[in-house]
Amino acid sequence: MLLLADKTVDIKRITAAVIGEMNVIDLNNIEKYRENNRIEAKKATGGLPKSLWETYSSFANTLGGIILLGVEEYRDKSLHPVNLPDPDELIEEFWEIANDIQKVSTNILSYDDVYVQKIENKHIIVITVPKAKRFDRPVYLDGSIHNSYRRNGEGDYRCTPDQINAMVRDSEIKTQDMNIIQSLTVSVFNTDSLHSYRIKMSTVKPNNRLQNLSDKDFLQAIGAIGAGDDLLFHPTAAGLLMFGKSEFIKKEYPSYCLEYKETTQDDKHTIISSDLNSDCENLYDFFTKVFEKISSDIKQTVNIKSDITLITTALQEALANCLINADYYGSNGVAVIKDDESITMSNPGGFRVELDAARAGGISDPRNTAIMRMFNLIGIGSNDGFGISNIFSVWKSHGFVLPVIEESFKPESITLKLSFVLESNSTNTQILQNRPDIETDRQDAVISYITDNIAVTSKEISELLGISHKKSKQLLHKLMAKDFVIIKNGKYTLKA
């Protein structure tokens, strides 16, 4: 087996490709770092530790990370190299196990991901674990899918059955909304929703051949019903979600919930539930009524001189994406929250493509392909993979603070915040905010700063990033929600 040689020549920094974020670690100053959500240190002087593989699984199933073998954690949490007696032998053993499907379900590493690094005349091993592609998740151990792990703070934890099931659903080539639900009949459909959809299609595509079909044939043609094993027609998951009555949708999806909320700047603690919620039985009803509401409000409140059509089209795309990419078997529902300055859309389920790839555009991997096609048929969205990229472009062209996308794992969800606040004229702030990965960069900067300074105040973060004290607190609270940071005695530290 070809082993990777000692990479001491001109290598002072390594880059960890973790979910598209470029986290640079200066290994020559390793004592500056602490174990966290992306870094795991193991002494390994007695051989490969068993826990190494749990960390491999957890990084692969979460956001990726770096495993350092031959690195010891001191009592003050600082990291220090210890000399591995035979690193090449350990690497050989590592590859033997990594390629053994009885031990590890899949090897997602290339040989460039594992190498020897010399620090302070001591040899350590660096293993860079990327986030696994959805087709490979969950990455599990010892031949049992129940031995799947994820990363939380600086620890590895065994995945719950719900988390495993969500990853399995996402790994399928056939999307979950194509499944025929044979326990239900075609009586599940709300005819008012269906007829409203057909009227919309006739407006958008007046010469479409589907308009001449009966309701039954129309539903079959768009993938809303299909023949079951009994040769009778039953709703598909897409048809049920898009046009079904809520009572039947909840039989298949117990946690199904579509919620629209409004709040005002005057009273941040009072959330006013819109009457829209009670009128929305399915995805089509919800989309139609919520988009009508938010686009109408935006036209009245957003003060821009150019045509507002680009903004409303981007909002339409964002709302459709929220519904298309939701995992309706997940434990939480879809929520759209609007205040005086922004709209936040959240859906259950994690990313199926790397976040950087979604921002750049060109890669389409929707969670619900059939639902996406139903939206496409009425002129909403596209399947070219440029939805997120287009939204960022529109926001940047109008001078708004760029959108913020966040992925959470407990429960698994994606949140998109679209702000209608104009960017600050501050030079430092503009330089930072003109980049689409602003939120990621800020969070990485905060983690790095806390790593170096052990405990910091929100005021320090405000001065570090050139943002308001209020925004620095919001940023720290987001990191607390992700279990990266805790507050102790009024100061913020990395979670132990």
C-alpha positions in Angstrom: 0.0 0.0 0.0 1.3 3.5 -0.9 1.6 5.5 2.3 1.6 9.3 2.3 5.0 10.8 3.2 5.7 13.3 5.9 4.3 16.6 4.6 6.5 19.0 6.5 7.8 20.9 3.5 6.1 24.3 3.1 3.0 23.1 4.9 2.2 25.4 7.7 -1.6 25.5 7.3 -4.1 22.9 6.3 -7.7 23.5 5.1 -10.5 21.4 6.3 -13.3 21.0 3.7 -16.2 20.8 6.0 -19.6 21.5 4.4 -17.9 24.0 2.1 -16.6 26.1 4.9 -12.9 26.9 4.8 -11.7 26.4 8.3 -8.0 27.0 8.3 -6.0 25.5 11.1 -2.4 26.6 11.8 -0.9 23.3 13.0 2.3 25.0 14.0 0.3 26.8 16.7 -1.9 23.9 17.6 -2.0 24.9 21.3 -4.3 27.8 20.3 -7.1 25.4 19.4 -9.6 23.5 21.3 -11.7 20.4 20.5 -15.0 21.6 19.1 -17.7 20.6 16.5 -15.0 20.3 13.8 -11.9 19.3 15.6 -11.2 16.1 17.5 -7.8 15.2 19.1 -6.7 11.7 20.1 -3.4 10.8 21.8 -3.3 7.4 19.9 0.2 6.4 21.4 -1.2 3.0 22.1 -2.6 2.5 18.6 -5.8 3.5 16.8 -8.4 4.3 19.5 -11.8 2.6 19.1 -13.5 6.0 19.5 -11.8 7.2 16.2 -14.5 5.5 14.2 -17.3 7.0 16.1 -15.8 10.4 15.3 -15.4 9.4 11.7 -19.1 8.5 11.5 -20.2 11.6 13.4 -18.2 14.0 11.2 -19.4 12.3 8.0 -23.0 12.4 9.1 -22.9 16.1 10.3 -20.7 18.8 8.8 -17.3 17.1 8.4 -14.2 17.8 10.5 -10.5 17.1 11.3 -9.2 14.2 13.4 -5.8 14.7 14.9 -3.9 11.6 16.0 -0.9 12.1 18.2 -2.4 15.1 19.9 -3.1 15.3 23.6 -5.7 17.6 25.3 -4.3 19.2 28.5 -6.4 20.1 31.5 -6.8 23.6 30.3 -8.3 22.2 27.1 -5.3 23.2 25.0 -3.9 20.8 22.4 -0.3 19.6 22.3 1.5 17.1 20.0 2.9 13.9 21.3 5.3 11.9 19.1 3.7 8.9 17.4 6.3 6.0 17.3 5.3 4.6 13.9 2.7 6.9 12.2 3.0 5.1 8.8 2.0 1.8 10.4 -1.0 3.5 12.0 -2.0 4.9 8.6 -1.8 1.5 7.0 -4.0 0.1 9.8 -6.4 3.0 9.4 -6.9 2.3 5.7 -7.4 -1.4 6.3 -10.2 -0.7 8.7 -11.7 2.2 6.6 -12.0 -0.1 3.6 -13.5 -3.0 5.6 -17.3 -2.7 5.1 -17.8 -5.0 8.1 -16.4 -2.2 10.2 -17.3 1.0 8.3 -20.3 1.1 5.9 -18.4 3.3 3.4 -15.0 4.9 2.9 -15.6 8.5 1.9 -11.9 9.5 2.1 -9.3 9.9 -0.5 -5.6 9.3 0.2 -4.9 13.0 0.3 -7.2 13.3 3.3 -4.9 11.3 5.5 -1.2 12.2 6.1 1.6 12.7 8.6 2.5 16.2 9.8 5.6 17.1 11.7 5.1 19.7 14.5 7.8 20.6 17.1 9.8 17.6 15.8 6.9 15.3 16.6 4.9 13.4 14.1 1.1 13.5 14.2 -1.6 12.2 11.8 -4.1 14.5 10.2 -7.4 13.0 8.9 -9.8 15.4 7.1 -13.3 13.9 7.0 -15.7 15.6 4.6 -19.5 15.6 5.1 -20.7 12.5 3.3 -22.8 12.8 0.2 -26.5 12.0 0.8 -26.2 8.7 -1.1 -23.6 7.5 1.5 -25.4 8.7 4.6 -25.8 7.4 7.2 -22.2 6.3 7.6 -22.4 3.6 10.3 -20.2 1.1 12.1 -19.9 -2.6 12.7 -22.5 -3.6 10.1 -25.4 -2.0 12.0 -27.2 1.1 10.8 -28.0 1.8 14.4 -24.3 2.5 15.0 -24.6 5.9 13.2 -23.2 8.9 15.0 -23.4 12.7 14.8 -21.4 15.6 16.2 -22.7 17.9 18.9 -20.4 20.5 20.4 -17.2 18.5 20.9 -18.8 15.1 21.4 -20.1 12.2 19.3 -23.6 10.9 20.0 -25.5 7.9 18.6 -28.2 9.0 16.2 -31.8 8.6 17.1 -34.0 6.3 15.0 -35.7 9.4 13.6 -32.4 10.9 12.5 -31.3 7.6 10.9 -34.6 7.3 9.0 -34.3 10.8 7.7 -30.9 10.1 6.3 -32.1 6.8 4.7 -35.0 8.6 3.1 -32.6 11.2 1.6 -30.3 8.5 0.3 -32.9 7.1 -2.1 -32.6 8.0 -5.7 -36.4 8.0 -6.0 -37.7 10.9 -3.9 -40.1 10.2 -1.1 -43.0 12.2 -2.6 -43.2 9.7 -5.5 -44.4 7.0 -3.2 -48.0 5.8 -3.7 -49.9 5.8 -0.4 -52.1 2.7 -0.8 -53.8 3.1 2.6 -55.7 6.2 1.2 -58.1 6.7 -1.7 -58.6 9.5 -4.2 -61.3 10.9 -1.9 -58.5 12.7 0.0 -58.3 15.6 -2.4 -59.6 19.0 -1.8 -61.4 19.8 -5.1 -61.3 23.6 -4.5 -57.5 23.4 -4.3 -57.2 21.3 -7.3 -59.5 23.5 -9.4 -57.7 26.6 -8.3 -54.4 25.0 -9.4 -55.9 24.1 -12.8 -57.1 27.7 -13.3 -53.6 28.9 -12.4 -52.1 26.6 -14.9 -54.5 27.7 -17.7 -53.4 31.3 -17.1 -49.7 30.5 -17.1 -49.8 27.9 -19.8 -53.0 28.4 -21.8 -52.3 25.8 -24.5 -51.1 23.0 -22.2 -52.6 19.7 -23.3 -53.3 18.8 -19.7 -56.1 21.3 -19.5 -58.5 19.1 -21.5 -58.2 16.1 -19.2 -60.6 15.0 -16.5 -59.6 15.6 -12.9 -58.7 12.0 -12.5 -56.6 11.9 -15.7 -55.0 15.3 -14.8 -54.0 14.0 -11.4 -52.4 11.0 -12.9 -50.6 13.0 -15.6 -48.9 15.3 -13.0 -48.0 12.5 -10.7 -50.6 13.1 -8.0 -52.1 9.6 -8.1 -50.9 6.2 -9.2 -52.0 2.6 -9.5 -51.4 0.5 -6.4 -50.8 -3.2 -6.0 -54.6 -3.6 -6.0 -54.7 -1.9 -9.5 -56.8 0.9 -8.0 -55.7 4.5 -8.0 -54.3 6.0 -4.8 -52.7 9.4 -4.0 -49.0 9.8 -4.2 -47.3 11.6 -1.3 -46.8 14.6 -3.6 -50.5 14.7 -4.6 -51.6 14.3 -1.0 -49.4 17.1 0.3 -50.1 19.4 -2.6 -53.9 19.0 -2.9 -55.1 16.8 0.0 -57.4 17.6 2.9 -55.4 18.2 6.1 -57.1 15.4 8.0 -55.8 12.9 5.6 -52.3 14.5 5.3 -51.9 14.2 9.1 -52.7 10.5 8.9 -49.6 10.0 6.8 -47.5 12.8 8.3 -48.3 13.1 12.0 -46.1 16.1 12.5 -47.4 18.0 9.5 -47.8 21.6 10.2 -47.8 24.8 8.0 -47.6 28.0 9.9 -47.5 31.7 9.0 -46.8 34.2 11.7 -46.4 38.0 12.0 -44.7 40.1 14.6 -44.0 43.8 14.8 -41.1 45.9 15.9 -43.2 47.5 18.6 -43.8 44.3 20.5 -41.2 41.7 19.7 -42.6 39.3 22.3 -46.1 39.1 20.8 -46.5 36.9 17.8 -49.8 37.3 15.9 -51.0 34.2 14.2 -52.5 35.0 10.9 -56.0 33.8 9.9 -54.3 32.3 6.9 -53.4 29.2 8.9 -57.0 28.0 9.4 -57.7 28.3 5.6 -54.7 26.3 4.4 -55.2 22.6 4.2 -52.4 21.7 1.9 -49.2 23.0 0.3 -50.9 24.7 -2.6 -53.3 26.6 -0.4 -50.6 27.6 1.9 -48.3 28.8 -0.8 -50.9 30.8 -2.6 -52.3 32.6 0.4 -48.9 33.2 2.1 -47.2 34.5 -1.1 -50.2 36.8 -1.8 -49.9 38.2 1.7 -46.1 38.8 1.9 -45.8 40.1 -1.7 -48.6 42.6 -1.0 -47.0 43.7 2.2 -43.6 44.0 0.6 -44.9 46.2 -2.3 -46.3 48.6 0.3 -43.4 48.7 2.8 -40.1 48.2 0.9 -38.8 51.5 -0.3 -36.9 50.9 -3.5 -36.9 52.9 -6.8 -36.4 49.9 -9.2 -39.0 47.4 -10.3 -40.1 45.3 -7.3 -40.9 42.3 -9.5 -37.4 40.8 -9.1 -37.9 40.8 -5.3 -41.4 39.3 -5.4 -40.2 36.6 -7.8 -37.3 35.8 -5.5 -39.7 35.6 -2.6 -41.9 33.2 -4.6 -38.9 31.0 -5.4 -37.8 31.0 -1.7 -41.2 30.0 -0.5 -41.6 27.3 -3.1 -38.1 26.0 -2.2 -39.1 25.9 1.4 -42.0 23.6 0.7 -40.3 21.5 -2.0 -37.3 20.7 0.2 -39.1 19.9 3.4 -39.0 16.5 5.0 -42.6 16.1 6.0 -41.9 13.0 8.0 -39.6 15.2 10.2 -40.5 16.2 13.8 -41.2 19.9 13.1 -43.2 21.8 10.5 -42.8 24.5 8.0 -42.9 28.0 9.4 -42.9 31.4 7.7 -42.4 34.4 10.1 -42.6 38.0 8.9 -41.7 41.1 10.8 -41.2 44.7 9.8 -37.7 44.1 8.5 -37.5 40.5 7.3 -39.1 37.2 6.4 -37.8 34.0 7.8 -38.7 30.6 6.3 -37.9 27.3 8.0 -38.5 23.7 6.9 -37.7 20.3 8.4 -34.9 18.4 6.8 -31.2 19.1 6.2 -29.3 20.1 3.0 -29.0 17.5 0.3 -26.2 19.4 -1.5 -23.2 21.3 0.0 -24.2 24.8 1.1 -21.5 26.4 -1.0 -22.8 24.5 -4.1 -26.3 25.7 -3.4 -25.1 29.3 -3.2 -23.1 29.0 -6.4 -26.0 27.3 -8.3 -26.1 24.7 -11.0 -26.8 21.7 -8.8 -30.4 20.6 -8.4 -31.2 17.8 -5.9 -34.7 18.5 -4.5 -36.1 16.4 -1.7 -39.5 16.2 -3.4 -39.1 16.1 -7.1 -42.8 15.5 -7.9 -43.8 18.5 -5.8 -41.2 20.6 -7.6 -42.6 19.6 -11.0 -46.1 20.6 -9.8 -44.9 24.1 -8.9 -43.0 24.2 -12.3 -46.2 23.5 -14.1 -47.7 26.7 -12.8 -44.6 28.8 -13.6 -43.0 28.7 -10.2 -39.4 27.9 -9.7 -37.1 25.9 -11.9 -35.0 22.7 -11.7 -31.7 24.3 -12.8 -30.3 24.5 -9.3 -29.9 28.3 -9.4 -32.8 29.1 -6.9 -30.6 30.0 -3.9 -28.0 31.7 -6.1 -30.7 33.9 -7.8 -32.1 35.0 -4.4 -28.6 36.1 -3.3 -28.1 37.9 -6.5 -31.4 39.8 -6.3 -30.7 40.8 -2.6 -27.2 42.0 -3.5 -28.4 44.0 -6.5 -30.9 45.9 -4.3 -28.4 46.6 -1.6 -30.1 44.5 1.1 -28.2 42.7 3.8 -27.5 39.4 2.2 -29.7 36.3 3.1 -28.7 34.1 5.9 -29.0 30.3 5.6 -28.6 28.0 8.6 -28.8 24.3 9.1 -29.6 22.7 12.4 -29.5 19.1 13.5 -31.7 18.9 16.6 -34.2 18.8 15.1 -32.9 18.7 11.5 -34.0 21.9 9.7 -33.0 24.6 7.3 -33.8 28.3 7.9 -33.5 31.1 5.4 -33.7 34.7 6.6 -34.4 37.4 4.0 -33.9 40.9 5.3 -35.1 44.2 3.7 -32.6 46.3 5.6 -30.1 48.2 3.5 -26.5 47.4 4.1 -24.5 49.7 6.3 -22.2 52.2 4.6 -19.4 51.3 6.9 -16.5 50.2 4.8 -15.6 47.3 7.1 -19.2 46.1 7.3 -19.6 46.3 3.5 -16.5 44.3 2.8 -17.8 41.6 5.0 -21.4 41.7 4.0 -20.8 41.7 0.3 -19.9 38.1 0.6 -22.6 35.4 0.4 -21.1 33.4 3.3 -21.2 36.3 5.7 -23.0 34.4 8.5 -20.7 31.4 8.2 -17.7 33.6 8.2 -18.9 35.5 11.3 -19.6 32.3 13.2 -16.2 30.9 12.3 -14.5 34.2 13.3 -16.3 34.0 16.7 -15.4 30.4 17.3 -11.7 31.1 16.4 -11.7 34.2 18.6 -13.1 32.4 21.6 -10.7 29.5 21.0 -7.8 32.0 21.3 -9.2 34.0 24.2 -11.0 31.2 26.2 -13.8 33.5 27.4 -15.2 36.7 25.7 -18.0 39.2 26.1 -20.6 40.1 23.5 -19.0 43.6 23.4 -15.7 42.2 22.3 -17.5 40.3 19.5 -19.2 43.5 18.5 -15.9 45.3 18.2 -14.2 42.4 16.5 -16.8 42.1 13.7 -17.8 45.8 13.4 -21.5 45.0 14.1 -23.9 46.3 16.7 -24.0 45.0 20.2 -27.5 43.6 19.6 -26.3 41.7 16.5 -23.3 40.3 18.3 -25.6 38.9 21.0 -27.9 37.4 18.3 -24.8 35.7 16.7 -23.7 34.3 20.0 -27.1 33.0 20.8 -27.2 31.2 17.4 -23.9 29.5 18.3 -25.4 28.6 21.7 -28.4 27.1 20.0 -26.0 24.9 17.9 -24.3 23.8 21.1 -21.0 25.4 20.0 -20.9 28.0 22.8 -22.1 28.4 26.4 -22.4 31.4 28.7 -20.7 31.3 32.0 -20.4 34.1 34.5 -21.5 36.6 31.8 -18.8 35.4 29.3 -19.0 33.1 26.3 -16.8 30.0 26.1 -16.7 27.0 23.8 -18.9 24.2 25.0 -16.8 21.6 26.8 
